[in-house]
Amino acid sequence: MPESQNIEYKSSWRDEYLKWICGFANANGGSIFIGIDDTGNIVDLTDAKKMLEEIPNKVRDTMGILVDVNLHATAQGDFIEILVDAYPFPVNYKGQYHYRSGSTKQEMKGATLDKFLLQKKGKRWDGIPIPNISVSDLKQETFDLFRKRAIKSQRIEEEILTDTNQHLIENLQLNESDFLKRASVLLFHPEPERFVTGAYIKIGYFETDDGLKFQDEIHGNLFDQIEKTMGLLFTKYIKSEISYEGINRIEKYEYPRTAIREALLNAIAHKDYSGGTPIQISVYIDKIIFWNEGQLPENWTIENLLIKHPSKPYNPDIANTLFRSGYIESWGRGTLKMIRECELVGLPNPIYFYDMSGFFVKFRKDNYNQKYLKSINLNERQIKAVLYLKENKKITNSDYQTLNAVSKATATRDLTEIVEKFKIFKRTGEIGAGTYYILIGS
């Protein structure tokens, strides 16, 4: 069994491995095997019985927690298993906080440590109170907008909406005792950047990755940002095709408005506002990319977003207020909604990807047409295959041979080029007869 989130192998014991125990305790727990090398082979321990006594005592004395230490005797030799439980409170090793992530150990510092400590206490960043701000400092026009939308959404009782701003804040749970939470400031204050660095949105139009043509910045509270950003995107950045039905003017935008709105709302609700970096929207001639600093819920992958999944907002107080006002849903349907809206207008599915810096959503135009494909130098056979794949969802080497009346070698060469050079197809399925190709992002 290879090393993983819950398994670590060490050939011999060193006291620095107490840090690994700390990392497991702060994450999801796990097992550390002493006397097994990285390849999973047993390395006989000559002092295993001594370790049985020493390791539990060292763990207790340095971290104040208990672990189970078991001796396993095999024909290949002895090894020890240290079983570490996940702890509901933060565990430190000599003042250092370590965390198990994947098959690595990381020491938490700065903003990462702050978030970890808050979560262990059952709090989130947007729920921390801020001193020296009162409800009277918040923007009345934003309260009016919230009430108007909330009446329409019917997700909050009407008598609450007719009460004072103070009672509305209390009913939305945006205060803690006599203090307003960070979420209150971001949602309702006229200048939230006075308290939260980077709490704004940047939009840029790019001809190339390093060729910025023009840009805008959207400031104000989150409600202001939503309305202003949508207005700018669909008047300045996203083109529309004009047609007429009788005397009625019809505008068809390059991307579905509902999907773009959903991407914007997701970025706002799930952004890590402690990072100090604004949400960034990059518009190109053939795509639009939303980026927000943040992270997926623990143990989630991108695949979780492509199926029905629960709603786990990074900022629950912000998300709840946006839900009550009718801006977002509470069932984790945002990513699926974006996919469905793109499918309805014949666009490729949006692409979701995540790295340690943040979360990306990429919308693409339908560039899989003969004119575009010819302009990037696909040959006629390859163009025919792309158009075939748009209709049939997948294509095999055999399909390609039949479609173009070519040999297997030619089909293999053409398909490999579409995958590796043009990056339009993705190879999938079992190697050999089970291999087939699909469009990237489908």
Order of alpha helices (4+ residues) and beta strands (2+ residues): beta-alpha-beta-alpha-beta-beta-beta-beta-alpha-beta-alpha-alpha-alpha-beta-beta-alpha-beta-beta-alpha-beta-beta-alpha-beta-beta-alpha-alpha-alpha-beta-beta-alpha-alpha-alpha-alpha-beta-beta
